Amino acid sequence: MNQNSRRYFLGAVGASVMANRPVSAAPSDSVRIGIVGLGGRGTHLLTKEVTRVKNAKVTHLCEIDQARLEKAQANAEKAGFGKVRGTDDMRRLFDDKEVDAVIVATPDHWHAPAAILACAAGKDVYVEKPVSHNLREGRLLVDAARKYQRVVQAGMQSRSRPSTMKAIEVVRSGVLGRVLMAKAWNSQLRDDIGAKPNSPAPAGVTYDTWVGPAEMVPFNANRFHYKWHWNWNFGTGDMGNDGAHQVDQARWALDVGLPKRVSGSGAKYYFKDDQETPDTMNLTFDYGDKGLVWEMRIWHDYGLEGIDNGVAVYGTEGFLHIGRWKGDWGYRVFDKSGKMVTEYQDKEPDFHMQNFIDCVKSRQRPNCDIEIGHLSSAMCHLGNIVHRTGRNIAFNPANESIPGDPAAAAMLKRKYREHWGTPKGV
């Protein structure tokens, strides 16, 4: 534990598992937020998101990289939050009675375990996408939110983006006719990360805590800051990274839950580096009466339909695109002949964090309640299972199982090491 962490906890008492009663900030008070994970996403939430919402302030920070922690504390002070407490141990933050809500912006493998611990400690949670590293722990997070009566918002911001909400209203209006299919895509250029040997962890990094409940592997820079996305032990590839947003929008437009069958393939065609996850995917999620298609190519920069990460919704009378072009979010409606009949864009930002704060105070379900976040994240996990096994799978949405394929079913979970962060019931 670093010096900041020791200083943070002088005099602290109580265990997080005992603080499971429902609590919330008074309507007149600011919601006091602790952020766990201060990489790119955590820093954005600290400096760009919480700063523009009402009735909230960041008071606590947790980060295993001392340099990042100190930089985040400086950023918090510049943002007007004053001097905030810092630690490298999230348990210290969860135990602190001065924290009302927690933002989990860690690598994927910590999302559900950290959020479950926070729920058990009586904290409301904003958890980044995907909400889990595997399907089973995602369901456990939903169960924890309900058991401890917590407000848990998944970081799928389109659920609170005005233009996307309006696009879904268009789909529901019937103007597209009978909607039978949606396509979600991720079409962008990612970096080649090259190859690097294992090495000692950098000074100031609490690597054992960073690995957490995942299987322990030697430190490697290509499995660490941000690059963990492309390693199966810690990340879920770009399907879980960016794809979770587009898959969620497509699922929302179709008004469906989890599929009956998943088919297709994934491959690593372009990159010859240390990435384990695919750079190309083509998948179909079959619901029996509707279909959802996922396409991913992360080796070019020319987009698809003029949109790098987007969604198309197809009906019997026309189709609709959702995405961002020329810098702004919006949607386009096309008739049966392919002629664009409506184009809408706005510069209005999403109010996802504000929705979370409002729900912390009102105790209502947020726009992207954890059940929604779990279902959309589960789609990403199922797609990755098809890629990793190299075969199509049948799925039982009722009990979230893969019947008749033990190897694929085993991937609904993961291997954990013995660790205080390992969720119970996995």
C-alpha positions in Angstrom: 0.0 0.0 0.0 1.4 3.4 -0.9 1.8 6.4 1.3 -1.4 8.0 0.0 -3.4 4.8 0.8 -2.0 4.6 4.4 -2.7 8.3 5.0 -6.2 7.9 3.6 -7.1 5.1 6.0 -5.8 6.3 9.3 -8.6 5.7 11.7 -10.9 4.0 9.2 -13.1 1.3 10.7 -15.7 -1.2 9.5 -15.8 -3.6 6.6 -17.6 -3.0 3.4 -19.6 -6.2 3.5 -21.3 -4.9 6.7 -22.3 -1.6 5.2 -25.1 -3.1 3.0 -28.1 -0.9 4.1 -29.6 1.4 1.5 -28.2 4.9 1.8 -28.4 8.0 -0.4 -27.5 11.6 -0.2 -30.1 14.0 1.0 -32.0 15.9 -1.8 -30.3 19.1 -0.8 -26.8 17.6 -0.7 -24.2 17.0 -3.4 -23.6 13.3 -4.2 -20.0 12.6 -3.1 -18.3 10.5 -5.7 -15.3 8.2 -5.6 -13.7 7.2 -8.9 -11.9 3.8 -9.2 -9.5 3.8 -12.1 -7.9 7.0 -13.5 -6.9 5.9 -17.0 -8.3 7.6 -20.1 -11.9 6.9 -19.3 -11.7 7.6 -15.6 -9.9 10.9 -16.3 -12.6 11.9 -18.9 -15.3 11.2 -16.3 -13.4 13.2 -13.7 -12.6 16.3 -15.8 -15.4 16.3 -18.4 -18.5 14.6 -17.1 -18.9 15.1 -13.3 -17.8 18.7 -13.7 -20.9 19.5 -15.8 -23.6 17.9 -13.7 -25.5 19.4 -10.8 -25.5 18.1 -7.2 -22.3 16.1 -7.5 -18.6 16.4 -6.6 -15.6 14.1 -6.7 -14.2 13.6 -3.2 -12.2 10.4 -3.4 -9.9 8.7 -6.0 -8.5 5.2 -6.3 -5.6 4.3 -8.7 -2.9 1.6 -8.6 -0.4 3.8 -10.5 0.9 6.5 -8.2 1.8 8.8 -11.0 -1.7 8.6 -12.4 -3.2 9.1 -9.0 -1.2 12.3 -8.3 -2.1 13.6 -11.7 -5.8 12.9 -11.1 -5.7 14.6 -7.7 -4.2 17.7 -9.5 -6.9 17.5 -12.1 -9.6 17.3 -9.5 -8.3 20.4 -7.8 -8.2 22.3 -11.1 -11.8 21.1 -11.8 -12.9 22.8 -8.5 -13.3 19.8 -6.3 -10.5 20.8 -4.0 -8.1 18.4 -2.4 -9.4 14.9 -2.8 -8.4 11.8 -0.9 -6.4 9.1 -2.8 -5.7 5.4 -2.3 -4.5 2.4 -4.3 -6.9 0.1 -2.6 -10.6 0.3 -3.6 -11.7 -1.3 -0.4 -10.6 1.8 1.5 -12.9 3.9 -0.7 -15.8 1.5 -0.4 -15.5 1.6 3.4 -15.5 5.4 3.6 -18.9 6.6 4.9 -18.2 10.0 3.2 -18.6 8.3 -0.2 -22.2 8.1 -1.6 -21.5 6.7 -5.1 -18.7 5.1 -7.0 -17.6 5.3 -10.6 -15.8 2.1 -11.8 -13.6 2.9 -14.7 -11.1 0.1 -14.3 -10.0 -2.4 -16.9 -12.8 -4.8 -17.9 -11.7 -7.6 -15.6 -12.4 -5.4 -12.5 -15.7 -3.9 -13.7 -18.1 -6.4 -12.1 -16.0 -7.5 -9.1 -15.5 -3.8 -8.1 -19.1 -2.9 -8.7 -20.3 -5.9 -6.6 -18.1 -4.9 -3.7 -19.3 -1.3 -4.0 -23.0 -2.5 -3.9 -22.3 -4.6 -0.9 -20.7 -1.5 0.8 -23.9 0.4 0.3 -22.7 2.6 -2.6 -24.5 3.4 -5.8 -22.5 2.7 -8.9 -21.7 4.0 -12.3 -19.9 1.2 -14.0 -18.2 1.5 -17.4 -19.0 -0.9 -20.3 -18.8 -3.7 -20.7 -20.2 -4.1 -17.2 -18.5 -7.5 -16.9 -15.6 -9.6 -18.2 -17.9 -12.6 -18.7 -21.6 -13.3 -18.7 -21.8 -15.0 -15.3 -20.3 -12.2 -13.3 -22.6 -9.7 -15.1 -25.6 -11.6 -13.8 -24.1 -11.6 -10.3 -23.7 -7.8 -10.6 -27.4 -7.5 -11.4 -28.2 -9.7 -8.4 -26.0 -7.6 -6.1 -27.7 -4.4 -7.3 -31.1 -5.8 -6.4 -30.1 -7.4 -3.2 -28.5 -4.3 -1.8 -31.1 -1.9 -3.4 -28.4 0.0 -5.3 -28.8 2.4 -8.2 -26.4 1.0 -10.8 -25.9 2.8 -14.1 -24.1 1.2 -17.0 -21.8 3.5 -19.0 -23.7 3.1 -22.3 -24.2 6.8 -22.9 -26.5 6.5 -25.9 -29.3 5.6 -23.5 -29.2 9.3 -22.4 -28.2 10.9 -25.7 -31.0 13.1 -27.1 -30.4 12.3 -30.7 -30.3 8.5 -30.2 -33.4 8.7 -28.0 -35.2 10.5 -30.8 -34.0 7.9 -33.3 -35.5 5.1 -31.2 -38.8 7.1 -31.1 -38.7 7.1 -34.9 -38.3 3.3 -35.0 -41.1 2.9 -32.5 -43.4 5.2 -34.6 -43.8 2.6 -37.3 -42.4 4.8 -40.1 -39.9 2.0 -41.0 -42.7 -0.6 -41.2 -42.2 -3.9 -39.5 -38.6 -3.8 -38.1 -36.9 -7.2 -38.6 -33.2 -6.6 -38.5 -30.5 -4.3 -37.2 -26.8 -4.1 -38.0 -24.2 -2.7 -35.6 -20.6 -2.0 -36.7 -17.2 -0.8 -35.5 -15.1 0.4 -38.5 -12.0 2.3 -37.4 -8.2 2.1 -37.4 -6.5 0.8 -34.3 -2.8 0.9 -33.5 -0.4 -2.0 -34.0 1.0 -2.6 -30.5 4.0 -4.6 -31.6 5.6 -7.2 -29.4 7.2 -6.7 -26.0 8.8 -9.0 -23.5 7.7 -9.4 -19.9 9.4 -7.0 -17.5 9.2 -5.8 -13.9 6.2 -3.6 -13.1 7.1 0.1 -13.2 7.9 1.9 -9.9 4.8 3.2 -8.1 2.5 0.5 -9.6 0.7 -1.9 -7.3 0.6 -4.6 -9.9 -0.9 -7.4 -7.7 -4.0 -5.2 -7.0 -4.2 -4.3 -10.7 -4.4 -8.0 -11.7 -6.9 -8.5 -8.9 -9.1 -11.6 -9.2 -7.8 -12.4 -12.7 -5.2 -15.1 -13.3 -1.8 -13.8 -12.4 0.6 -13.3 -15.3 3.9 -11.5 -15.4 3.8 -7.8 -16.1 4.0 -6.8 -19.7 3.5 -3.3 -21.1 1.3 -4.8 -23.9 -1.1 -6.1 -21.3 -1.1 -2.9 -19.2 -2.4 0.6 -19.6 -5.1 0.6 -22.3 -3.4 -2.2 -24.2 -5.1 -4.7 -21.8 -8.2 -4.3 -24.1 -6.6 -6.8 -26.5 -5.7 -9.5 -23.9 -8.3 -12.1 -23.0 -7.2 -12.2 -19.3 -8.1 -8.6 -18.8 -10.1 -7.3 -21.8 -12.9 -8.3 -24.1 -11.5 -6.9 -27.4 -13.1 -4.2 -29.4 -16.4 -5.9 -29.4 -16.6 -5.3 -25.7 -14.8 -2.0 -25.9 -16.6 0.1 -28.5 -19.0 -2.6 -29.8 -20.9 -2.6 -26.5 -22.3 0.8 -27.4 -23.4 -0.1 -30.9 -24.8 -3.6 -29.9 -26.8 -1.9 -27.2 -28.3 0.6 -29.6 -29.2 -2.1 -32.1 -30.7 -4.3 -29.3 -32.7 -1.3 -28.1 -34.0 -0.5 -31.6 -35.1 -4.1 -32.1 -36.6 -4.2 -28.5 -35.1 -7.6 -27.8 -33.2 -9.3 -25.0 -30.8 -12.2 -25.5 -30.7 -14.3 -28.6 -31.5 -18.0 -29.2 -28.5 -18.6 -31.5 -25.2 -16.9 -32.3 -23.3 -17.7 -35.5 -20.4 -16.3 -37.5 -16.7 -15.9 -37.1 -13.9 -13.6 -36.0 -10.3 -13.5 -37.0 -7.0 -11.6 -36.7 -6.3 -10.8 -40.4 -4.4 -7.6 -40.2 -2.3 -7.2 -37.0 0.8 -9.3 -36.4 1.4 -8.1 -32.9 0.7 -9.1 -29.3 -3.1 -8.6 -29.6 -5.0 -11.8 -28.8 -8.4 -10.4 -29.7 -9.7 -10.3 -33.3 -9.4 -7.4 -35.6 -12.3 -8.6 -37.8 -15.7 -10.1 -36.9 -19.0 -11.0 -38.6 -21.7 -12.3 -36.4 -25.4 -12.9 -36.4 -27.6 -13.0 -33.3 -30.8 -14.9 -34.1 -34.0 -14.2 -32.1 -36.3 -16.4 -34.1 -38.4 -13.5 -35.5 -35.6 -10.8 -35.7 -31.9 -10.7 -36.4 -29.0 -8.5 -35.2 -25.7 -8.4 -37.2 -22.4 -7.3 -35.9 -19.5 -6.3 -38.2 -16.0 -5.2 -37.0 -13.0 -4.1 -39.0 -10.4 -2.2 -37.0 -7.8 -2.0 -39.7 -9.0 0.9 -41.8 -10.2 4.5 -41.3 -12.9 5.0 -44.0 -15.9 3.9 -41.9 -19.1 2.3 -43.2 -22.0 4.4 -44.6 -19.9 7.4 -43.6 -20.0 6.4 -39.9 -17.1 4.7 -38.1 -19.2 3.2 -35.3 -22.8 3.0 -36.1 -26.2 1.2 -36.3 -28.6 0.5 -39.1 -32.2 -0.5 -38.4 -34.1 -2.2 -41.3 -37.8 -2.3 -41.7 -40.2 -3.3 -44.4 -40.8 0.3 -45.4 -37.4 1.8 -44.9 -34.3 2.0 -42.8 -32.5 4.3 -40.4 -28.8 5.0 -39.5 -27.7 6.1 -36.0 -24.2 7.4 -35.5 -21.9 10.4 -35.7 -20.8 12.2 -38.8 -19.1 15.6 -39.3 -18.5 15.5 -35.5 -22.1 15.4 -34.3 -24.4 12.6 -33.3 -27.6 12.1 -35.1 -29.8 9.8 -37.3 -30.9 9.5 -40.9 -34.1 8.0 -42.2 -34.3 6.4 -45.7 -37.3 5.2 -47.7 -37.6 1.9 -49.5 -35.8 3.3 -52.6 -32.8 4.3 -50.5 -33.6 8.1 -50.6 -32.8 9.9 -47.4 -36.0 11.6 -46.2 -34.9 12.8 -42.8 -31.6 13.9 -41.3 -31.2 15.0 -37.8 -28.1 16.0 -35.8 -27.6 18.0 -32.7 -24.7 19.2 -30.6 -26.5 18.5 -27.3 -24.3 16.2 -25.1 -25.7 13.1 -23.4 -27.0 13.6 -19.8 -26.0 10.1 -18.7 -24.0 11.1 -15.6 -26.7 13.6 -14.6 -29.3 10.9 -15.0 -27.2 8.7 -12.6 -26.9 11.5 -10.0 -30.6 12.3 -10.2 -31.4 8.6 -9.7 -29.1 8.4 -6.7 -31.2 11.1 -5.1 -34.6 9.9 -6.3 -33.9 6.1 -6.0 -35.4 5.5 -9.4 -33.9 3.1 -12.0 -31.5 5.0 -14.3 -31.7 5.1 -18.1 -29.2 2.3 -18.5 -30.0 0.2 -15.4 -27.6 -2.6 -14.8 -30.0 -5.2 -16.2 -29.9 -3.3 -19.6 -26.1 -3.1 -19.4 -25.8 -6.8 -18.5 -27.9 -7.9 -21.5 -25.9 -5.8 -24.0 -22.6 -6.8 -22.5 -23.7 -10.4 -22.6 -24.1 -10.1 -26.4 -20.5 -9.1 -26.6 -19.4 -12.1 -24.5 -21.5 -14.5 -26.7 -19.9 -13.1 -29.8 -16.4 -13.6 -28.4 -17.3 -17.2 -27.5 -18.2 -17.9 -31.1 -14.9 -16.4 -32.2 -12.8 -18.3 -29.6 -14.5 -21.7 -30.1 -14.6 -21.3 -33.8 -18.2 -22.6 -34.0 -21.8 -21.4 -33.7 -23.7 -21.7 -30.4 -27.2 -22.2 -29.2 -28.2 -20.2 -26.2 -30.9 -20.4 -23.6 -31.9 -16.8 -22.6 -34.1 -18.1 -19.7 -31.2 -19.4 -17.7 -28.3 -17.8 -19.6 -26.8 -21.1 -20.5 -25.2 -22.8 -23.6 -26.7 -26.3 -23.8 -24.9 -29.2 -25.4 -21.4 -27.5 -25.7 -19.4 -27.9 -22.5 -16.4 -26.0 -23.9 -18.4 -23.0 -25.0 -20.4 -23.1 -21.8 -17.2 -22.9 -19.8 -16.5 -19.6 -21.4 -19.6 -18.1 -19.8 -17.4 -17.9 -16.7 -13.6 -17.4 -16.3 -10.8 -18.8 -14.1 -10.2 -16.6 -11.0 -7.3 -16.8 -8.6 -7.9 -16.7 -4.9 -8.3 -13.0 -4.2 -10.5 -10.7 -2.0 -12.0 -9.3 -5.2 -13.3 -12.6 -6.6 -17.1 -12.5 -6.6 -19.0 -15.1 -4.6 -21.0 -17.6 -6.8 -18.7 -17.6 -9.8 
